[in-house]
Amino acid sequence: MTTSSPIVLAAGQITRADRLAVGLVKPPDMPAAVLIRWPLKPSVVEPNPQALASLAASLVRVLAEAQVRLAKINMKGRRS
């Protein structure tokens, strides 16, 4: 696994226009790292509590999925 070929831990839409991606990389000369790829431009939501809650839920869903996948990868590594 290299920085040019990360393992995708999770990815998903956080707004109609924005996507969040979380990957695991292991450069040969550095420790492994989790990279979070945020949208390049600011995310825009309607100015109401429900829209903001929906954005927060989407963020949490993607990050939680990444956490679960990373835990599975780490468990496999410990068994080897």
mmCIF file of the N, C-alpha and C atoms, coordinates in Angstrom:
data_MODEL
# 
_entry.id   MODEL 
# 
loop_
_atom_site.group_PDB 
_atom_site.id 
_atom_site.type_symbol 
_atom_site.label_atom_id 
_atom_site.label_alt_id 
_atom_site.label_comp_id 
_atom_site.label_asym_id 
_atom_site.label_entity_id 
_atom_site.label_seq_id 
_atom_site.pdbx_PDB_ins_code 
_atom_site.Cartn_x 
_atom_site.Cartn_y 
_atom_site.Cartn_z 
_atom_site.occupancy 
_atom_site.B_iso_or_equiv 
_atom_site.pdbx_formal_charge 
_atom_site.auth_seq_id 
_atom_site.auth_comp_id 
_atom_site.auth_asym_id 
_atom_site.auth_atom_id 
_atom_site.pdbx_PDB_model_num 
ATOM 1   N N  . MET A 1 1  ? 0.859   -1.173  0.000  1.00 0.00 ? 1  MET A N  1 
ATOM 2   C CA . MET A 1 1  ? 0.000   0.000   0.000  1.00 0.00 ? 1  MET A CA 1 
ATOM 3   C C  . MET A 1 1  ? 0.898   1.227   0.000  1.00 0.00 ? 1  MET A C  1 
ATOM 4   N N  . THR A 1 2  ? 0.620   2.166   -0.874 1.00 0.00 ? 2  THR A N  1 
ATOM 5   C CA . THR A 1 2  ? 1.415   3.382   -0.979 1.00 0.00 ? 2  THR A CA 1 
ATOM 6   C C  . THR A 1 2  ? 0.490   4.593   -1.001 1.00 0.00 ? 2  THR A C  1 
ATOM 7   N N  . THR A 1 3  ? 1.076   5.787   -0.970 1.00 0.00 ? 3  THR A N  1 
ATOM 8   C CA . THR A 1 3  ? 0.254   6.997   -1.045 1.00 0.00 ? 3  THR A CA 1 
ATOM 9   C C  . THR A 1 3  ? -0.444  7.079   -2.386 1.00 0.00 ? 3  THR A C  1 
ATOM 10  N N  . SER A 1 4  ? 0.113   6.471   -3.416 1.00 0.00 ? 4  SER A N  1 
ATOM 11  C CA . SER A 1 4  ? -0.540  6.513   -4.720 1.00 0.00 ? 4  SER A CA 1 
ATOM 12  C C  . SER A 1 4  ? -1.657  5.482   -4.826 1.00 0.00 ? 4  SER A C  1 
ATOM 13  N N  . SER A 1 5  ? -1.705  4.520   -3.926 1.00 0.00 ? 5  SER A N  1 
ATOM 14  C CA . SER A 1 5  ? -2.774  3.525   -3.953 1.00 0.00 ? 5  SER A CA 1 
ATOM 15  C C  . SER A 1 5  ? -3.330  3.308   -2.540 1.00 0.00 ? 5  SER A C  1 
ATOM 16  N N  . PRO A 1 6  ? -4.037  4.303   -2.017 1.00 0.00 ? 6  PRO A N  1 
ATOM 17  C CA . PRO A 1 6  ? -4.582  4.157   -0.667 1.00 0.00 ? 6  PRO A CA 1 
ATOM 18  C C  . PRO A 1 6  ? -5.720  3.145   -0.627 1.00 0.00 ? 6  PRO A C  1 
ATOM 19  N N  . ILE A 1 7  ? -5.947  2.582   0.542  1.00 0.00 ? 7  ILE A N  1 
ATOM 20  C CA . ILE A 1 7  ? -7.113  1.738   0.775  1.00 0.00 ? 7  ILE A CA 1 
ATOM 21  C C  . ILE A 1 7  ? -8.252  2.670   1.143  1.00 0.00 ? 7  ILE A C  1 
ATOM 22  N N  . VAL A 1 8  ? -9.346  2.607   0.409  1.00 0.00 ? 8  VAL A N  1 
ATOM 23  C CA . VAL A 1 8  ? -10.500 3.446   0.726  1.00 0.00 ? 8  VAL A CA 1 
ATOM 24  C C  . VAL A 1 8  ? -11.214 2.838   1.927  1.00 0.00 ? 8  VAL A C  1 
ATOM 25  N N  . LEU A 1 9  ? -11.235 3.587   3.013  1.00 0.00 ? 9  LEU A N  1 
ATOM 26  C CA . LEU A 1 9  ? -11.929 3.118   4.215  1.00 0.00 ? 9  LEU A CA 1 
ATOM 27  C C  . LEU A 1 9  ? -13.415 3.445   4.145  1.00 0.00 ? 9  LEU A C  1 
ATOM 28  N N  . ALA A 1 10 ? -13.750 4.601   3.599  1.00 0.00 ? 10 ALA A N  1 
ATOM 29  C CA . ALA A 1 10 ? -15.147 5.012   3.456  1.00 0.00 ? 10 ALA A CA 1 
ATOM 30  C C  . ALA A 1 10 ? -15.223 6.233   2.564  1.00 0.00 ? 10 ALA A C  1 
ATOM 31  N N  . ALA A 1 11 ? -16.371 6.417   1.943  1.00 0.00 ? 11 ALA A N  1 
ATOM 32  C CA . ALA A 1 11 ? -16.618 7.605   1.125  1.00 0.00 ? 11 ALA A CA 1 
ATOM 33  C C  . ALA A 1 11 ? -18.118 7.787   1.018  1.00 0.00 ? 11 ALA A C  1 
ATOM 34  N N  . GLY A 1 12 ? -18.550 9.032   0.909  1.00 0.00 ? 12 GLY A N  1 
ATOM 35  C CA . GLY A 1 12 ? -19.970 9.271   0.750  1.00 0.00 ? 12 GLY A CA 1 
ATOM 36  C C  . GLY A 1 12 ? -20.299 10.731  0.579  1.00 0.00 ? 12 GLY A C  1 
ATOM 37  N N  . GLN A 1 13 ? -21.494 10.972  0.079  1.00 0.00 ? 13 GLN A N  1 
ATOM 38  C CA . GLN A 1 13 ? -21.998 12.327  -0.100 1.00 0.00 ? 13 GLN A CA 1 
ATOM 39  C C  . GLN A 1 13 ? -22.312 12.939  1.256  1.00 0.00 ? 13 GLN A C  1 
ATOM 40  N N  . ILE A 1 14 ? -21.885 14.184  1.454  1.00 0.00 ? 14 ILE A N  1 
ATOM 41  C CA . ILE A 1 14 ? -22.225 14.887  2.696  1.00 0.00 ? 14 ILE A CA 1 
ATOM 42  C C  . ILE A 1 14 ? -23.217 16.021  2.435  1.00 0.00 ? 14 ILE A C  1 
ATOM 43  N N  . THR A 1 15 ? -23.263 16.477  1.188  1.00 0.00 ? 15 THR A N  1 
ATOM 44  C CA . THR A 1 15 ? -24.298 17.398  0.714  1.00 0.00 ? 15 THR A CA 1 
ATOM 45  C C  . THR A 1 15 ? -24.621 16.947  -0.705 1.00 0.00 ? 15 THR A C  1 
ATOM 46  N N  . ARG A 1 16 ? -25.563 17.615  -1.347 1.00 0.00 ? 16 ARG A N  1 
ATOM 47  C CA . ARG A 1 16 ? -25.881 17.249  -2.738 1.00 0.00 ? 16 ARG A CA 1 
ATOM 48  C C  . ARG A 1 16 ? -24.666 17.380  -3.650 1.00 0.00 ? 16 ARG A C  1 
ATOM 49  N N  . ALA A 1 17 ? -23.787 18.311  -3.341 1.00 0.00 ? 17 ALA A N  1 
ATOM 50  C CA . ALA A 1 17 ? -22.649 18.587  -4.219 1.00 0.00 ? 17 ALA A CA 1 
ATOM 51  C C  . ALA A 1 17 ? -21.307 18.093  -3.682 1.00 0.00 ? 17 ALA A C  1 
ATOM 52  N N  . ASP A 1 18 ? -21.229 17.761  -2.402 1.00 0.00 ? 18 ASP A N  1 
ATOM 53  C CA . ASP A 1 18 ? -19.926 17.463  -1.784 1.00 0.00 ? 18 ASP A CA 1 
ATOM 54  C C  . ASP A 1 18 ? -19.810 16.014  -1.337 1.00 0.00 ? 18 ASP A C  1 
ATOM 55  N N  . ARG A 1 19 ? -18.591 15.500  -1.500 1.00 0.00 ? 19 ARG A N  1 
ATOM 56  C CA . ARG A 1 19 ? -18.284 14.117  -1.131 1.00 0.00 ? 19 ARG A CA 1 
ATOM 57  C C  . ARG A 1 19 ? -17.092 14.123  -0.180 1.00 0.00 ? 19 ARG A C  1 
ATOM 58  N N  . LEU A 1 20 ? -17.121 13.242  0.800  1.00 0.00 ? 20 LEU A N  1 
ATOM 59  C CA . LEU A 1 20 ? -16.032 13.079  1.751  1.00 0.00 ? 20 LEU A CA 1 
ATOM 60  C C  . LEU A 1 20 ? -15.442 11.689  1.535  1.00 0.00 ? 20 LEU A C  1 
ATOM 61  N N  . ALA A 1 21 ? -14.124 11.587  1.532  1.00 0.00 ? 21 ALA A N  1 
ATOM 62  C CA . ALA A 1 21 ? -13.461 10.296  1.360  1.00 0.00 ? 21 ALA A CA 1 
ATOM 63  C C  . ALA A 1 21 ? -12.404 10.131  2.449  1.00 0.00 ? 21 ALA A C  1 
ATOM 64  N N  . VAL A 1 22 ? -12.312 8.906   2.972  1.00 0.00 ? 22 VAL A N  1 
ATOM 65  C CA . VAL A 1 22 ? -11.337 8.583   4.012  1.00 0.00 ? 22 VAL A CA 1 
ATOM 66  C C  . VAL A 1 22 ? -10.522 7.388   3.522  1.00 0.00 ? 22 VAL A C  1 
ATOM 67  N N  . GLY A 1 23 ? -9.203  7.533   3.531  1.00 0.00 ? 23 GLY A N  1 
ATOM 68  C CA . GLY A 1 23 ? -8.347  6.462   3.047  1.00 0.00 ? 23 GLY A CA 1 
ATOM 69  C C  . GLY A 1 23 ? -7.202  6.172   3.999  1.00 0.00 ? 23 GLY A C  1 
ATOM 70  N N  . LEU A 1 24 ? -6.622  5.005   3.845  1.00 0.00 ? 24 LEU A N  1 
ATOM 71  C CA . LEU A 1 24 ? -5.469  4.575   4.635  1.00 0.00 ? 24 LEU A CA 1 
ATOM 72  C C  . LEU A 1 24 ? -4.281  4.474   3.693  1.00 0.00 ? 24 LEU A C  1 
ATOM 73  N N  . VAL A 1 25 ? -3.171  5.115   4.057  1.00 0.00 ? 25 VAL A N  1 
ATOM 74  C CA . VAL A 1 25 ? -1.955  5.054   3.248  1.00 0.00 ? 25 VAL A CA 1 
ATOM 75  C C  . VAL A 1 25 ? -0.791  4.588   4.104  1.00 0.00 ? 25 VAL A C  1 
ATOM 76  N N  . LYS A 1 26 ? 0.165   3.952   3.465  1.00 0.00 ? 26 LYS A N  1 
ATOM 77  C CA . LYS A 1 26 ? 1.379   3.497   4.154  1.00 0.00 ? 26 LYS A CA 1 
ATOM 78  C C  . LYS A 1 26 ? 2.574   3.794   3.269  1.00 0.00 ? 26 LYS A C  1 
ATOM 79  N N  . PRO A 1 27 ? 3.106   5.013   3.381  1.00 0.00 ? 27 PRO A N  1 
ATOM 80  C CA . PRO A 1 27 ? 4.310   5.321   2.608  1.00 0.00 ? 27 PRO A CA 1 
ATOM 81  C C  . PRO A 1 27 ? 5.475   4.449   3.071  1.00 0.00 ? 27 PRO A C  1 
ATOM 82  N N  . PRO A 1 28 ? 6.390   4.101   2.182  1.00 0.00 ? 28 PRO A N  1 
ATOM 83  C CA . PRO A 1 28 ? 7.487   3.214   2.563  1.00 0.00 ? 28 PRO A CA 1 
ATOM 84  C C  . PRO A 1 28 ? 8.399   3.796   3.639  1.00 0.00 ? 28 PRO A C  1 
ATOM 85  N N  . ASP A 1 29 ? 8.514   5.109   3.704  1.00 0.00 ? 29 ASP A N  1 
ATOM 86  C CA . ASP A 1 29 ? 9.460   5.720   4.635  1.00 0.00 ? 29 ASP A CA 1 
ATOM 87  C C  . ASP A 1 29 ? 8.788   6.444   5.800  1.00 0.00 ? 29 ASP A C  1 
ATOM 88  N N  . MET A 1 30 ? 7.480   6.196   5.993  1.00 0.00 ? 30 MET A N  1 
ATOM 89  C CA . MET A 1 30 ? 6.741   6.877   7.064  1.00 0.00 ? 30 MET A CA 1 
ATOM 90  C C  . MET A 1 30 ? 5.725   5.905   7.674  1.00 0.00 ? 30 MET A C  1 
ATOM 91  N N  . PRO A 1 31 ? 5.201   6.258   8.862  1.00 0.00 ? 31 PRO A N  1 
ATOM 92  C CA . PRO A 1 31 ? 4.155   5.417   9.440  1.00 0.00 ? 31 PRO A CA 1 
ATOM 93  C C  . PRO A 1 31 ? 2.861   5.522   8.637  1.00 0.00 ? 31 PRO A C  1 
ATOM 94  N N  . ALA A 1 32 ? 2.001   4.548   8.797  1.00 0.00 ? 32 ALA A N  1 
ATOM 95  C CA . ALA A 1 32 ? 0.690   4.568   8.144  1.00 0.00 ? 32 ALA A CA 1 
ATOM 96  C C  . ALA A 1 32 ? -0.090  5.786   8.635  1.00 0.00 ? 32 ALA A C  1 
ATOM 97  N N  . ALA A 1 33 ? -0.992  6.270   7.789  1.00 0.00 ? 33 ALA A N  1 
ATOM 98  C CA . ALA A 1 33 ? -1.792  7.439   8.147  1.00 0.00 ? 33 ALA A CA 1 
ATOM 99  C C  . ALA A 1 33 ? -3.175  7.336   7.525  1.00 0.00 ? 33 ALA A C  1 
ATOM 100 N N  . VAL A 1 34 ? -4.134  7.948   8.181  1.00 0.00 ? 34 VAL A N  1 
ATOM 101 C CA . VAL A 1 34 ? -5.482  8.059   7.639  1.00 0.00 ? 34 VAL A CA 1 
ATOM 102 C C  . VAL A 1 34 ? -5.593  9.444   6.999  1.00 0.00 ? 34 VAL A C  1 
ATOM 103 N N  . LEU A 1 35 ? -6.017  9.488   5.742  1.00 0.00 ? 35 LEU A N  1 
ATOM 104 C CA . LEU A 1 35 ? -6.200  10.742  5.027  1.00 0.00 ? 35 LEU A CA 1 
ATOM 105 C C  . LEU A 1 35 ? -7.695  11.007  4.862  1.00 0.00 ? 35 LEU A C  1 
ATOM 106 N N  . ILE A 1 36 ? -8.119  12.192  5.242  1.00 0.00 ? 36 ILE A N  1 
ATOM 107 C CA . ILE A 1 36 ? -9.509  12.589  5.054  1.00 0.00 ? 36 ILE A CA 1 
ATOM 108 C C  . ILE A 1 36 ? -9.519  13.636  3.955  1.00 0.00 ? 36 ILE A C  1 
ATOM 109 N N  . ARG A 1 37 ? -10.211 13.332  2.883  1.00 0.00 ? 37 ARG A N  1 
ATOM 110 C CA . ARG A 1 37 ? -10.290 14.255  1.749  1.00 0.00 ? 37 ARG A CA 1 
ATOM 111 C C  . ARG A 1 37 ? -11.606 15.018  1.831  1.00 0.00 ? 37 ARG A C  1 
ATOM 112 N N  . TRP A 1 38 ? -11.488 16.265  2.259  1.00 0.00 ? 38 TRP A N  1 
ATOM 113 C CA . TRP A 1 38 ? -12.642 17.144  2.390  1.00 0.00 ? 38 TRP A CA 1 
ATOM 114 C C  . TRP A 1 38 ? -12.926 17.798  1.047  1.00 0.00 ? 38 TRP A C  1 
ATOM 115 N N  . PRO A 1 39 ? -14.133 18.299  0.854  1.00 0.00 ? 39 PRO A N  1 
ATOM 116 C CA . PRO A 1 39 ? -14.424 19.030  -0.387 1.00 0.00 ? 39 PRO A CA 1 
ATOM 117 C C  . PRO A 1 39 ? -13.466 20.210  -0.541 1.00 0.00 ? 39 PRO A C  1 
ATOM 118 N N  . LEU A 1 40 ? -13.156 20.543  -1.781 1.00 0.00 ? 40 LEU A N  1 
ATOM 119 C CA . LEU A 1 40 ? -12.230 21.649  -2.043 1.00 0.00 ? 40 LEU A CA 1 
ATOM 120 C C  . LEU A 1 40 ? -12.840 23.005  -1.730 1.00 0.00 ? 40 LEU A C  1 
ATOM 121 N N  . LYS A 1 41 ? -14.154 23.113  -1.898 1.00 0.00 ? 41 LYS A N  1 
ATOM 122 C CA . LYS A 1 41 ? -14.842 24.374  -1.634 1.00 0.00 ? 41 LYS A CA 1 
ATOM 123 C C  . LYS A 1 41 ? -15.709 24.215  -0.390 1.00 0.00 ? 41 LYS A C  1 
ATOM 124 N N  . PRO A 1 42 ? -16.077 25.312  0.232  1.00 0.00 ? 42 PRO A N  1 
ATOM 125 C CA . PRO A 1 42 ? -16.957 25.209  1.409  1.00 0.00 ? 42 PRO A CA 1 
ATOM 126 C C  . PRO A 1 42 ? -18.273 24.513  1.068  1.00 0.00 ? 42 PRO A C  1 
ATOM 127 N N  . SER A 1 43 ? -18.750 23.687  1.973  1.00 0.00 ? 43 SER A N  1 
ATOM 128 C CA . SER A 1 43 ? -20.043 23.031  1.799  1.00 0.00 ? 43 SER A CA 1 
ATOM 129 C C  . SER A 1 43 ? -21.144 24.011  2.171  1.00 0.00 ? 43 SER A C  1 
ATOM 130 N N  . VAL A 1 44 ? -22.195 24.029  1.381  1.00 0.00 ? 44 VAL A N  1 
ATOM 131 C CA . VAL A 1 44 ? -23.294 24.968  1.601  1.00 0.00 ? 44 VAL A CA 1 
ATOM 132 C C  . VAL A 1 44 ? -24.556 24.188  1.941  1.00 0.00 ? 44 VAL A C  1 
ATOM 133 N N  . VAL A 1 45 ? -25.210 24.573  3.037  1.00 0.00 ? 45 VAL A N  1 
ATOM 134 C CA . VAL A 1 45 ? -26.492 23.979  3.412  1.00 0.00 ? 45 VAL A CA 1 
ATOM 135 C C  . VAL A 1 45 ? -27.473 25.103  3.717  1.00 0.00 ? 45 VAL A C  1 
ATOM 136 N N  . GLU A 1 46 ? -28.749 24.773  3.672  1.00 0.00 ? 46 GLU A N  1 
ATOM 137 C CA . GLU A 1 46 ? -29.784 25.754  4.007  1.00 0.00 ? 46 GLU A CA 1 
ATOM 138 C C  . GLU A 1 46 ? -29.616 26.193  5.458  1.00 0.00 ? 46 GLU A C  1 
ATOM 139 N N  . PRO A 1 47 ? -29.941 27.443  5.768  1.00 0.00 ? 47 PRO A N  1 
ATOM 140 C CA . PRO A 1 47 ? -29.746 27.945  7.137  1.00 0.00 ? 47 PRO A CA 1 
ATOM 141 C C  . PRO A 1 47 ? -30.887 27.531  8.067  1.00 0.00 ? 47 PRO A C  1 
ATOM 142 N N  . ASN A 1 48 ? -30.994 26.206  8.280  1.00 0.00 ? 48 ASN A N  1 
ATOM 143 C CA . ASN A 1 48 ? -31.976 25.727  9.244  1.00 0.00 ? 48 ASN A CA 1 
ATOM 144 C C  . ASN A 1 48 ? -31.397 24.535  9.995  1.00 0.00 ? 48 ASN A C  1 
ATOM 145 N N  . PRO A 1 49 ? -31.880 24.284  11.195 1.00 0.00 ? 49 PRO A N  1 
ATOM 146 C CA . PRO A 1 49 ? -31.317 23.208  12.018 1.00 0.00 ? 49 PRO A CA 1 
ATOM 147 C C  . PRO A 1 49 ? -31.393 21.826  11.368 1.00 0.00 ? 49 PRO A C  1 
ATOM 148 N N  . GLN A 1 50 ? -32.440 21.536  10.634 1.00 0.00 ? 50 GLN A N  1 
ATOM 149 C CA . GLN A 1 50 ? -32.576 20.218  10.012 1.00 0.00 ? 50 GLN A CA 1 
ATOM 150 C C  . GLN A 1 50 ? -31.504 19.988  8.942  1.00 0.00 ? 50 GLN A C  1 
ATOM 151 N N  . ALA A 1 51 ? -31.237 20.999  8.138  1.00 0.00 ? 51 ALA A N  1 
ATOM 152 C CA . ALA A 1 51 ? -30.210 20.866  7.098  1.00 0.00 ? 51 ALA A CA 1 
ATOM 153 C C  . ALA A 1 51 ? -28.828 20.676  7.721  1.00 0.00 ? 51 ALA A C  1 
ATOM 154 N N  . LEU A 1 52 ? -28.550 21.418  8.776  1.00 0.00 ? 52 LEU A N  1 
ATOM 155 C CA . LEU A 1 52 ? -27.264 21.275  9.451  1.00 0.00 ? 52 LEU A CA 1 
ATOM 156 C C  . LEU A 1 52 ? -27.145 19.907  10.129 1.00 0.00 ? 52 LEU A C  1 
ATOM 157 N N  . ALA A 1 53 ? -28.234 19.446  10.715 1.00 0.00 ? 53 ALA A N  1 
ATOM 158 C CA . ALA A 1 53 ? -28.234 18.112  11.339 1.00 0.00 ? 53 ALA A CA 1 
ATOM 159 C C  . ALA A 1 53 ? -28.012 17.023  10.293 1.00 0.00 ? 53 ALA A C  1 
ATOM 160 N N  . SER A 1 54 ? -28.579 17.191  9.126  1.00 0.00 ? 54 SER A N  1 
ATOM 161 C CA . SER A 1 54 ? -28.393 16.217  8.053  1.00 0.00 ? 54 SER A CA 1 
ATOM 162 C C  . SER A 1 54 ? -26.933 16.178  7.598  1.00 0.00 ? 54 SER A C  1 
ATOM 163 N N  . LEU A 1 55 ? -26.314 17.337  7.478  1.00 0.00 ? 55 LEU A N  1 
ATOM 164 C CA . LEU A 1 55 ? -24.892 17.397  7.122  1.00 0.00 ? 55 LEU A CA 1 
ATOM 165 C C  . LEU A 1 55 ? -24.053 16.709  8.193  1.00 0.00 ? 55 LEU A C  1 
ATOM 166 N N  . ALA A 1 56 ? -24.318 17.012  9.450  1.00 0.00 ? 56 ALA A N  1 
ATOM 167 C CA . ALA A 1 56 ? -23.557 16.398  10.552 1.00 0.00 ? 56 ALA A CA 1 
ATOM 168 C C  . ALA A 1 56 ? -23.730 14.879  10.544 1.00 0.00 ? 56 ALA A C  1 
ATOM 169 N N  . ALA A 1 57 ? -24.955 14.417  10.318 1.00 0.00 ? 57 ALA A N  1 
ATOM 170 C CA . ALA A 1 57 ? -25.207 12.969  10.281 1.00 0.00 ? 57 ALA A CA 1 
ATOM 171 C C  . ALA A 1 57 ? -24.441 12.313  9.138  1.00 0.00 ? 57 ALA A C  1 
ATOM 172 N N  . SER A 1 58 ? -24.376 12.970  7.999  1.00 0.00 ? 58 SER A N  1 
ATOM 173 C CA . SER A 1 58 ? -23.640 12.421  6.860  1.00 0.00 ? 58 SER A CA 1 
ATOM 174 C C  . SER A 1 58 ? -22.153 12.324  7.160  1.00 0.00 ? 58 SER A C  1 
ATOM 175 N N  . LEU A 1 59 ? -21.606 13.358  7.789  1.00 0.00 ? 59 LEU A N  1 
ATOM 176 C CA . LEU A 1 59 ? -20.196 13.331  8.180  1.00 0.00 ? 59 LEU A CA 1 
ATOM 177 C C  . LEU A 1 59 ? -19.912 12.187  9.144  1.00 0.00 ? 59 LEU A C  1 
ATOM 178 N N  . VAL A 1 60 ? -20.758 12.065  10.160 1.00 0.00 ? 60 VAL A N  1 
ATOM 179 C CA . VAL A 1 60 ? -20.570 11.018  11.170 1.00 0.00 ? 60 VAL A CA 1 
ATOM 180 C C  . VAL A 1 60 ? -20.688 9.635   10.538 1.00 0.00 ? 60 VAL A C  1 
ATOM 181 N N  . ARG A 1 61 ? -21.631 9.462   9.614  1.00 0.00 ? 61 ARG A N  1 
ATOM 182 C CA . ARG A 1 61 ? -21.819 8.161   8.965  1.00 0.00 ? 61 ARG A CA 1 
ATOM 183 C C  . ARG A 1 61 ? -20.558 7.746   8.203  1.00 0.00 ? 61 ARG A C  1 
ATOM 184 N N  . VAL A 1 62 ? -19.979 8.659   7.430  1.00 0.00 ? 62 VAL A N  1 
ATOM 185 C CA . VAL A 1 62 ? -18.774 8.334   6.664  1.00 0.00 ? 62 VAL A CA 1 
ATOM 186 C C  . VAL A 1 62 ? -17.599 8.054   7.597  1.00 0.00 ? 62 VAL A C  1 
ATOM 187 N N  . LEU A 1 63 ? -17.418 8.882   8.615  1.00 0.00 ? 63 LEU A N  1 
ATOM 188 C CA . LEU A 1 63 ? -16.302 8.679   9.541  1.00 0.00 ? 63 LEU A CA 1 
ATOM 189 C C  . LEU A 1 63 ? -16.471 7.402   10.363 1.00 0.00 ? 63 LEU A C  1 
ATOM 190 N N  . ALA A 1 64 ? -17.689 7.073   10.751 1.00 0.00 ? 64 ALA A N  1 
ATOM 191 C CA . ALA A 1 64 ? -17.935 5.832   11.501 1.00 0.00 ? 64 ALA A CA 1 
ATOM 192 C C  . ALA A 1 64 ? -17.650 4.610   10.629 1.00 0.00 ? 64 ALA A C  1 
ATOM 193 N N  . GLU A 1 65 ? -18.055 4.672   9.369  1.00 0.00 ? 65 GLU A N  1 
ATOM 194 C CA . GLU A 1 65 ? -17.771 3.570   8.450  1.00 0.00 ? 65 GLU A CA 1 
ATOM 195 C C  . GLU A 1 65 ? -16.264 3.376   8.303  1.00 0.00 ? 65 GLU A C  1 
ATOM 196 N N  . ALA A 1 66 ? -15.529 4.486   8.212  1.00 0.00 ? 66 ALA A N  1 
ATOM 197 C CA . ALA A 1 66 ? -14.070 4.408   8.110  1.00 0.00 ? 66 ALA A CA 1 
ATOM 198 C C  . ALA A 1 66 ? -13.469 3.801   9.376  1.00 0.00 ? 66 ALA A C  1 
ATOM 199 N N  . GLN A 1 67 ? -13.986 4.180   10.526 1.00 0.00 ? 67 GLN A N  1 
ATOM 200 C CA . GLN A 1 67 ? -13.480 3.654   11.792 1.00 0.00 ? 67 GLN A CA 1 
ATOM 201 C C  . GLN A 1 67 ? -13.680 2.145   11.882 1.00 0.00 ? 67 GLN A C  1 
ATOM 202 N N  . VAL A 1 68 ? -14.840 1.677   11.481 1.00 0.00 ? 68 VAL A N  1 
ATOM 203 C CA . VAL A 1 68 ? -15.131 0.236   11.517 1.00 0.00 ? 68 VAL A CA 1 
ATOM 204 C C  . VAL A 1 68 ? -14.209 -0.510  10.563 1.00 0.00 ? 68 VAL A C  1 
ATOM 205 N N  . ARG A 1 69 ? -14.048 0.013   9.363  1.00 0.00 ? 69 ARG A N  1 
ATOM 206 C CA . ARG A 1 69 ? -13.183 -0.652  8.379  1.00 0.00 ? 69 ARG A CA 1 
ATOM 207 C C  . ARG A 1 69 ? -11.735 -0.679  8.856  1.00 0.00 ? 69 ARG A C  1 
ATOM 208 N N  . LEU A 1 70 ? -11.258 0.415   9.441  1.00 0.00 ? 70 LEU A N  1 
ATOM 209 C CA . LEU A 1 70 ? -9.898  0.462   9.964  1.00 0.00 ? 70 LEU A CA 1 
ATOM 210 C C  . LEU A 1 70 ? -9.721  -0.542  11.102 1.00 0.00 ? 70 LEU A C  1 
ATOM 211 N N  . ALA A 1 71 ? -10.705 -0.668  11.965 1.00 0.00 ? 71 ALA A N  1 
ATOM 212 C CA . ALA A 1 71 ? -10.629 -1.647  13.057 1.00 0.00 ? 71 ALA A CA 1 
ATOM 213 C C  . ALA A 1 71 ? -10.524 -3.067  12.503 1.00 0.00 ? 71 ALA A C  1 
ATOM 214 N N  . LYS A 1 72 ? -11.282 -3.370  11.450 1.00 0.00 ? 72 LYS A N  1 
ATOM 215 C CA . LYS A 1 72 ? -11.208 -4.704  10.833 1.00 0.00 ? 72 LYS A CA 1 
ATOM 216 C C  . LYS A 1 72 ? -9.825  -4.952  10.234 1.00 0.00 ? 72 LYS A C  1 
ATOM 217 N N  . ILE A 1 73 ? -9.274  -3.934  9.579  1.00 0.00 ? 73 ILE A N  1 
ATOM 218 C CA . ILE A 1 73 ? -7.933  -4.074  8.996  1.00 0.00 ? 73 ILE A CA 1 
ATOM 219 C C  . ILE A 1 73 ? -6.903  -4.298  10.096 1.00 0.00 ? 73 ILE A C  1 
ATOM 220 N N  . ASN A 1 74 ? -7.012  -3.557  11.190 1.00 0.00 ? 74 ASN A N  1 
ATOM 221 C CA . ASN A 1 74 ? -6.064  -3.712  12.297 1.00 0.00 ? 74 ASN A CA 1 
ATOM 222 C C  . ASN A 1 74 ? -6.198  -5.080  12.957 1.00 0.00 ? 74 ASN A C  1 
ATOM 223 N N  . MET A 1 75 ? -7.414  -5.587  13.066 1.00 0.00 ? 75 MET A N  1 
ATOM 224 C CA . MET A 1 75 ? -7.606  -6.922  13.660 1.00 0.00 ? 75 MET A CA 1 
ATOM 225 C C  . MET A 1 75 ? -6.978  -8.002  12.776 1.00 0.00 ? 75 MET A C  1 
ATOM 226 N N  . LYS A 1 76 ? -7.128  -7.886  11.465 1.00 0.00 ? 76 LYS A N  1 
ATOM 227 C CA . LYS A 1 76 ? -6.514  -8.838  10.541 1.00 0.00 ? 76 LYS A CA 1 
ATOM 228 C C  . LYS A 1 76 ? -4.994  -8.804  10.685 1.00 0.00 ? 76 LYS A C  1 
ATOM 229 N N  . GLY A 1 77 ? -4.436  -7.599  10.835 1.00 0.00 ? 77 GLY A N  1 
ATOM 230 C CA . GLY A 1 77 ? -2.987  -7.447  10.974 1.00 0.00 ? 77 GLY A CA 1 
ATOM 231 C C  . GLY A 1 77 ? -2.464  -8.087  12.246 1.00 0.00 ? 77 GLY A C  1 
ATOM 232 N N  . ARG A 1 78 ? -3.246  -8.057  13.294 1.00 0.00 ? 78 ARG A N  1 
ATOM 233 C CA . ARG A 1 78 ? -2.814  -8.659  14.572 1.00 0.00 ? 78 ARG A CA 1 
ATOM 234 C C  . ARG A 1 78 ? -2.856  -10.180 14.516 1.00 0.00 ? 78 ARG A C  1 
ATOM 235 N N  . ARG A 1 79 ? -3.757  -10.715 13.707 1.00 0.00 ? 79 ARG A N  1 
ATOM 236 C CA . ARG A 1 79 ? -3.883  -12.182 13.594 1.00 0.00 ? 79 ARG A CA 1 
ATOM 237 C C  . ARG A 1 79 ? -2.752  -12.771 12.786 1.00 0.00 ? 79 ARG A C  1 
ATOM 238 N N  . SER A 1 80 ? -2.159  -11.967 11.892 1.00 0.00 ? 80 SER A N  1 
ATOM 239 C CA . SER A 1 80 ? -1.097  -12.489 10.996 1.00 0.00 ? 80 SER A CA 1 
ATOM 240 C C  . SER A 1 80 ? 0.208   -12.685 11.727 1.00 0.00 ? 80 SER A C  1 
# 
